[in-house]
């Protein structure tokens, strides 16, 4: 997912912001795995990681660059999604 974030954030954000986004993604994924939530299971991992990455990028485009807030907001957003094996095609 780092490549996904870089692909969609490079050129849009400065390199230091891209690092914040990837760090927020890593934090969110680590917290999800520790929680043992269903989205952390292997069969849901791709969908969950995609949702987290897309949400972090969307929040950054709205001007949010605080790593902790990005992490928390992405996890809250993920928690509101329907559990699915397939990654969503588009998120707003």
DSSP file (Angstrom, degrees, kcal/mol; ACC not computed):
  #  RESIDUE AA STRUCTURE BP1 BP2  ACC     N-H-->O    O-->H-N    N-H-->O    O-->H-N    TCO  KAPPA ALPHA  PHI   PSI    X-CA   Y-CA   Z-CA
    1    1 A X     >        0   0    0      0, 0.0     4,-2.8     0, 0.0     5,-0.2   0.000 360.0 360.0 360.0 -20.1    0.0    0.0    0.0
    2    2 A X  H  >  +     0   0    0      1,-0.2     4,-2.9     2,-0.2     5,-0.2   0.928 360.0  49.3 -58.6 -41.4    3.0    2.3    0.3
    3    3 A X  H  > S+     0   0    0      2,-0.2     4,-2.9     1,-0.2    -1,-0.2   0.881 108.7  53.2 -65.0 -36.9    3.2    2.3   -3.5
    4    4 A X  H  > S+     0   0    0      2,-0.2     4,-2.1     1,-0.2    -2,-0.2   0.943 111.7  45.1 -61.6 -47.5   -0.5    3.0   -3.7
    5    5 A X  H  X S+     0   0    0     -4,-2.8     4,-1.8     1,-0.2     5,-0.3   0.939 115.2  47.2 -62.8 -46.6   -0.1    6.0   -1.4
    6    6 A X  H  X S+     0   0    0     -4,-2.9     4,-2.6    -5,-0.2    -1,-0.2   0.905 110.7  52.7 -62.1 -40.6    2.9    7.2   -3.3
    7    7 A X  H  < S+     0   0    0     -4,-2.9    -1,-0.2     1,-0.2    -2,-0.2   0.888 119.2  34.5 -61.7 -40.0    1.3    6.7   -6.6
    8    8 A X  H  < S+     0   0    0     -4,-2.1    -1,-0.2    -5,-0.2    -2,-0.2   0.570 126.8  38.0 -94.1 -10.2   -1.8    8.8   -5.6
    9    9 A X  H >X S+     0   0    0     -4,-1.8     4,-2.5    -5,-0.2     3,-1.6   0.696  87.3  98.6-113.1 -27.3    0.0   11.3   -3.4
   10   10 A X  B 3< S+a   13   0A   0     -4,-2.6     4,-0.1    -5,-0.3     5,-0.0  -0.400  95.9  17.5 -63.5 136.6    3.3   12.0   -5.2
   11   11 A X  T 34 S+     0   0    0      2,-0.8    -1,-0.3    -2,-0.1     3,-0.1   0.124 121.9  65.9  86.6 -22.3    3.1   15.2   -7.2
   12   12 A X  T <4 S+     0   0    0     -3,-1.6     2,-0.3     1,-0.2    -2,-0.2   0.785 109.4  28.0 -93.7 -37.2    0.1   16.2   -5.2
   13   13 A X  B  < S-a   10   0A   0     -4,-2.5    -2,-0.8     1,-0.0    -1,-0.2  -0.858  90.0 -97.9-124.7 156.7    1.9   16.6   -1.9
   14   14 A X    >>  -     0   0    0     -2,-0.3     4,-2.1    -4,-0.1     3,-0.8  -0.337  43.8-105.9 -65.2 154.3    5.5   17.4   -0.8
   15   15 A X  H 3> S+     0   0    0      1,-0.3     4,-2.0     2,-0.2     5,-0.1   0.848 120.4  55.4 -54.4 -37.4    7.7   14.4    0.0
   16   16 A X  H 3> S+     0   0    0      1,-0.2     4,-1.5     2,-0.2    -1,-0.3   0.844 107.8  49.4 -67.2 -31.1    7.5   15.1    3.7
   17   17 A X  H <> S+     0   0    0     -3,-0.8     4,-2.5     2,-0.2    -2,-0.2   0.895 107.0  54.6 -71.7 -40.4    3.7   15.0    3.6
   18   18 A X  H  X S+     0   0    0     -4,-2.1     4,-2.5     1,-0.2    -2,-0.2   0.897 106.9  52.4 -58.8 -39.4    3.8   11.7    1.7
   19   19 A X  H  X S+     0   0    0     -4,-2.0     4,-2.5     2,-0.2    -1,-0.2   0.902 107.9  50.7 -62.9 -40.7    5.9   10.4    4.5
   20   20 A X  H  X S+     0   0    0     -4,-1.5     4,-2.6     2,-0.2    -2,-0.2   0.917 110.8  49.6 -61.7 -42.9    3.3   11.5    7.0
   21   21 A X  H  X S+     0   0    0     -4,-2.5     4,-2.3     2,-0.2    -2,-0.2   0.916 112.7  45.4 -64.3 -44.0    0.6    9.7    5.0
   22   22 A X  H  X S+     0   0    0     -4,-2.5     4,-2.5     2,-0.2    -1,-0.2   0.871 113.3  50.7 -69.2 -34.9    2.6    6.5    4.8
   23   23 A X  H  X S+     0   0    0     -4,-2.5     4,-2.5     2,-0.2    -2,-0.2   0.907 110.1  49.7 -66.7 -40.7    3.4    6.7    8.5
   24   24 A X  H  X S+     0   0    0     -4,-2.6     4,-2.6     2,-0.2    -2,-0.2   0.901 110.8  50.6 -63.3 -40.5   -0.3    7.2    9.3
   25   25 A X  H  X S+     0   0    0     -4,-2.3     4,-2.7     2,-0.2     5,-0.2   0.941 110.5  48.5 -61.0 -47.4   -1.2    4.3    7.1
   26   26 A X  H  X S+     0   0    0     -4,-2.5     4,-2.5     1,-0.2    -2,-0.2   0.906 112.2  49.7 -59.9 -42.1    1.4    2.1    8.9
   27   27 A X  H  X S+     0   0    0     -4,-2.5     4,-2.5     2,-0.2    -1,-0.2   0.928 111.7  48.1 -62.2 -45.7    0.1    3.2   12.3
   28   28 A X  H  X S+     0   0    0     -4,-2.6     4,-2.3     1,-0.2    -2,-0.2   0.922 112.9  47.5 -62.7 -44.5   -3.5    2.5   11.3
   29   29 A X  H  X S+     0   0    0     -4,-2.7     4,-2.4     2,-0.2    -1,-0.2   0.915 111.9  50.0 -65.5 -42.0   -2.7   -1.0   10.0
   30   30 A X  H  X S+     0   0    0     -4,-2.5     4,-2.3    -5,-0.2    -1,-0.2   0.918 111.6  48.5 -62.0 -43.6   -0.6   -1.9   13.1
   31   31 A X  H  X S+     0   0    0     -4,-2.5     4,-1.8     1,-0.2    -1,-0.2   0.894 110.9  50.9 -64.0 -39.3   -3.5   -0.8   15.4
   32   32 A X  H  X>S+     0   0    0     -4,-2.3     4,-1.1     2,-0.2     5,-0.9   0.918 110.3  48.8 -64.6 -43.3   -6.0   -2.8   13.3
   33   33 A X  H ><5S+     0   0    0     -4,-2.4     3,-0.5     1,-0.2    -2,-0.2   0.905 110.7  50.1 -63.9 -41.5   -3.8   -5.9   13.5
   34   34 A X  H 3<5S+     0   0    0     -4,-2.3    -1,-0.2     1,-0.2    -2,-0.2   0.852 106.4  57.2 -64.2 -34.3   -3.4   -5.6   17.3
   35   35 A X  H 3<5S-     0   0    0     -4,-1.8    -1,-0.2    -5,-0.2    -2,-0.2   0.773  97.9-138.5 -69.6 -25.7   -7.1   -5.2   17.7
   36   36 A X  T <<5 +     0   0    0     -4,-1.1    -3,-0.1    -3,-0.5    -2,-0.1   0.660  41.6 165.3  74.0  15.1   -7.9   -8.5   16.1
   37   37 A X    > < -     0   0    0     -5,-0.9     3,-2.2     1,-0.1     4,-0.4  -0.251  52.0-107.5 -62.1 152.3  -10.8   -6.9   14.2
   38   38 A X  G >  S+     0   0    0      1,-0.3     3,-1.8     2,-0.2     6,-0.3   0.836 117.8  62.8 -52.4 -36.8  -12.2   -8.9   11.3
   39   39 A X  G 3  S+     0   0    0      1,-0.3    -1,-0.3     4,-0.1     9,-0.3   0.724  95.2  62.3 -63.2 -19.0  -10.7   -6.4    8.8
   40   40 A X  G <  S+     0   0    0     -3,-2.2    -1,-0.3    -8,-0.2    -2,-0.2   0.614  81.0 104.7 -82.3 -10.9   -7.3   -7.4   10.0
   41   41 A X  S X> S-     0   0    0     -3,-1.8     3,-1.9    -4,-0.4     4,-1.0  -0.392  85.6-112.0 -71.5 149.5   -7.7  -11.0    8.9
   42   42 A X  H >> S+     0   0    0      1,-0.3     3,-0.7     2,-0.2     4,-0.5   0.833 113.9  56.8 -52.1 -41.3   -5.9  -12.1    5.8
   43   43 A X  H 34 S+     0   0    0      1,-0.2    -1,-0.3     2,-0.1     4,-0.2   0.702 117.4  34.7 -69.0 -17.0   -9.0  -12.5    3.7
   44   44 A X  H <> S+     0   0    0     -3,-1.9     4,-2.6    -6,-0.3    -1,-0.2   0.443  91.3  97.8-109.5  -4.0  -10.1   -8.9    4.3
   45   45 A X  H <X S+     0   0    0     -4,-1.0     4,-3.1    -3,-0.7     5,-0.3   0.878  80.6  50.1 -59.3 -45.6   -6.6   -7.3    4.4
   46   46 A X  H  X S+     0   0    0     -4,-0.5     4,-2.1     1,-0.2    -1,-0.2   0.934 114.2  45.2 -61.4 -45.4   -6.5   -6.0    0.8
   47   47 A X  H  > S+     0   0    0     38,-0.4     4,-2.4     2,-0.2    41,-0.3   0.930 115.8  47.1 -62.7 -45.2   -9.9   -4.4    1.1
   48   48 A X  H  X S+     0   0    0     -4,-2.6     4,-2.6    -9,-0.3    -2,-0.2   0.926 112.4  48.5 -64.4 -45.3   -9.1   -2.9    4.5
   49   49 A X  H  X S+     0   0    0     -4,-3.1     4,-2.4    -5,-0.2    -1,-0.2   0.877 111.7  50.5 -64.3 -37.1   -5.7   -1.6    3.5
   50   50 A X  H  X S+     0   0    0     -4,-2.1     4,-2.7    -5,-0.3     5,-0.2   0.927 110.9  48.4 -65.2 -45.3   -7.2    0.0    0.4
   51   51 A X  H  X S+     0   0    0     -4,-2.4     4,-2.3     2,-0.2    -2,-0.2   0.929 112.9  48.2 -60.9 -46.1   -9.9    1.7    2.4
   52   52 A X  H  X S+     0   0    0     -4,-2.6     4,-2.4     2,-0.2    -2,-0.2   0.940 113.6  46.7 -60.8 -48.1   -7.4    3.0    4.9
   53   53 A X  H  X S+     0   0    0     -4,-2.4     4,-2.2     1,-0.2    -2,-0.2   0.929 113.7  47.2 -61.6 -47.0   -5.0    4.3    2.2
   54   54 A X  H  X S+     0   0    0     -4,-2.7     4,-2.4     1,-0.2    -1,-0.2   0.881 112.4  50.1 -64.5 -37.5   -7.8    6.0    0.2
   55   55 A X  H  X S+     0   0    0     -4,-2.3     4,-2.6    -5,-0.2    -1,-0.2   0.913 109.3  50.6 -68.6 -41.3   -9.3    7.6    3.3
   56   56 A X  H  X S+     0   0    0     -4,-2.4     4,-2.2     1,-0.2    -2,-0.2   0.917 112.3  47.3 -62.1 -43.0   -5.9    9.0    4.4
   57   57 A X  H  X S+     0   0    0     -4,-2.2     4,-2.2     2,-0.2    -2,-0.2   0.921 111.6  50.7 -63.9 -43.1   -5.3   10.5    1.0
   58   58 A X  H  X S+     0   0    0     -4,-2.4     4,-1.0     1,-0.2    -2,-0.2   0.913 110.8  48.7 -61.5 -42.7   -8.8   12.0    0.9
   59   59 A X  H  <>S+     0   0    0     -4,-2.6     5,-2.4     1,-0.2     3,-0.4   0.891 109.9  51.8 -64.8 -39.4   -8.3   13.6    4.3
   60   60 A X  H ><5S+     0   0    0     -4,-2.2     3,-1.6     1,-0.2    -1,-0.2   0.886 104.9  55.6 -64.8 -37.7   -4.9   15.0    3.3
   61   61 A X  H 3<5S+     0   0    0     -4,-2.2    -1,-0.2     1,-0.3    -2,-0.2   0.764 104.9  54.6 -65.0 -23.6   -6.5   16.5    0.2
   62   62 A X  T 3<5S-     0   0    0     -4,-1.0    -1,-0.3    -3,-0.4    -2,-0.2   0.467 131.4 -96.0 -86.2  -3.5   -9.0   18.2    2.6
   63   63 A X  T < 5S+     0   0    0     -3,-1.6     2,-0.6     1,-0.3    -3,-0.2   0.512  78.8 137.6 105.2   6.1   -6.0   19.7    4.5
   64   64 A X      < +     0   0    0     -5,-2.4    -1,-0.3     1,-0.1    -2,-0.1  -0.769   9.8 154.8 -89.0 120.8   -5.5   17.2    7.3
   65   65 A X        +     0   0    0     -2,-0.6     2,-0.6   -45,-0.0    -1,-0.1   0.276  29.6 118.4-128.2   8.1   -1.8   16.4    7.9
   66   66 A X     >  -     0   0    0      1,-0.2     4,-2.8     2,-0.0     5,-0.2  -0.695  56.9-146.4 -80.8 121.2   -1.7   15.4   11.5
   67   67 A X  H  > S+     0   0    0     -2,-0.6     4,-2.4     1,-0.2     5,-0.2   0.891  95.5  46.6 -56.5 -46.8   -0.5   11.8   11.6
   68   68 A X  H  > S+     0   0    0      1,-0.2     4,-2.8     2,-0.2     5,-0.2   0.909 113.4  48.3 -65.5 -41.9   -2.6   10.8   14.6
   69   69 A X  H  > S+     0   0    0      2,-0.2     4,-2.8     1,-0.2     5,-0.3   0.904 111.4  50.4 -66.0 -39.7   -5.7   12.4   13.3
   70   70 A X  H  X S+     0   0    0     -4,-2.8     4,-2.3     2,-0.2    -2,-0.2   0.932 112.7  47.4 -61.4 -45.0   -5.3   10.7    9.9
   71   71 A X  H  X S+     0   0    0     -4,-2.4     4,-2.0    -5,-0.2    -2,-0.2   0.954 115.6  43.5 -60.4 -52.4   -4.7    7.3   11.6
   72   72 A X  H  X S+     0   0    0     -4,-2.8     4,-2.4     1,-0.2     5,-0.2   0.921 114.5  49.1 -62.3 -46.2   -7.8    7.7   13.9
   73   73 A X  H  X S+     0   0    0     -4,-2.8     4,-2.5    -5,-0.2    -1,-0.2   0.886 110.3  51.3 -63.6 -38.9  -10.1    9.0   11.2
   74   74 A X  H  X S+     0   0    0     -4,-2.3     4,-2.5    -5,-0.3    -1,-0.2   0.898 111.3  47.5 -65.6 -39.6   -9.1    6.3    8.8
   75   75 A X  H  X S+     0   0    0     -4,-2.0     4,-2.3     2,-0.2    -2,-0.2   0.894 112.1  49.3 -69.0 -39.6   -9.8    3.6   11.4
   76   76 A X  H  X S+     0   0    0     -4,-2.4     4,-0.9     2,-0.2    -2,-0.2   0.934 112.5  48.6 -63.2 -44.9  -13.2    5.1   12.3
   77   77 A X  H >< S+     0   0    0     -4,-2.5     3,-0.9     1,-0.2     4,-0.3   0.921 110.4  51.0 -60.3 -45.0  -14.0    5.3    8.6
   78   78 A X  H >< S+     0   0    0     -4,-2.5     3,-1.8     1,-0.3    -1,-0.2   0.907 104.4  58.1 -59.0 -42.4  -13.0    1.7    8.1
   79   79 A X  H 3< S+     0   0    0     -4,-2.3    -1,-0.3     1,-0.3    -2,-0.2   0.726 103.1  53.9 -61.5 -21.9  -15.2    0.6   11.0
   80   80 A X  T << S+     0   0    0     -3,-0.9    -1,-0.3    -4,-0.9    -2,-0.2   0.467  91.9  97.1 -90.9  -3.0  -18.2    2.1    9.3
   81   81 A X  S <  S-     0   0    0     -3,-1.8     2,-0.3    -4,-0.3    -3,-0.0  -0.514  83.9-102.2 -88.8 155.4  -17.7    0.1    6.1
   82   82 A X        -     0   0    0     -2,-0.2     2,-0.3     1,-0.1    -1,-0.1  -0.587  43.6-108.0 -72.5 132.5  -19.4   -3.1    5.1
   83   83 A X        +     0   0    0     -2,-0.3     2,-0.3    -4,-0.1    -1,-0.1  -0.462  55.1 159.6 -65.1 125.3  -17.0   -6.1    5.6
   84   84 A X        -     0   0    0     -2,-0.3   -37,-0.2   -40,-0.1   -36,-0.1  -0.993  47.8-140.0-149.4 151.0  -15.9   -7.3    2.2
   85   85 A X  S    S+     0   0    0     -2,-0.3   -38,-0.4   -38,-0.1     2,-0.4   0.768  88.2  71.7 -79.4 -27.7  -13.2   -9.4    0.7
   86   86 A X  S    S-     0   0    0    -40,-0.1     2,-0.1   -39,-0.1     3,-0.1  -0.719  87.7-117.3 -95.3 137.5  -12.9   -7.1   -2.3
   87   87 A X        -     0   0    0     -2,-0.4   -40,-0.1     1,-0.1   -39,-0.1  -0.416  39.8-101.1 -66.6 146.1  -11.4   -3.6   -2.2
   88   88 A X        -     0   0    0    -41,-0.3     3,-0.1     1,-0.1    -1,-0.1  -0.372  19.5-139.5 -67.8 147.9  -13.9   -0.9   -3.0
   89   89 A X  S    S+     0   0    0      1,-0.3     2,-0.3    -3,-0.1    -1,-0.1   0.806  83.7   8.0 -77.6 -29.5  -13.6    0.6   -6.5
   90   90 A X        -     0   0    0     -3,-0.0     2,-0.4     0, 0.0    -1,-0.3  -0.985  61.4-172.6-153.9 141.1  -14.1    4.1   -5.3
   91   91 A X              0   0    0     -2,-0.3     0, 0.0    -3,-0.1     0, 0.0  -0.978 360.0 360.0-130.7 145.8  -14.4    5.9   -2.0
   92   92 A X              0   0    0     -2,-0.4    -1,-0.1   -34,-0.0     0, 0.0   0.418 360.0 360.0-106.4 360.0  -15.4    9.5   -1.3
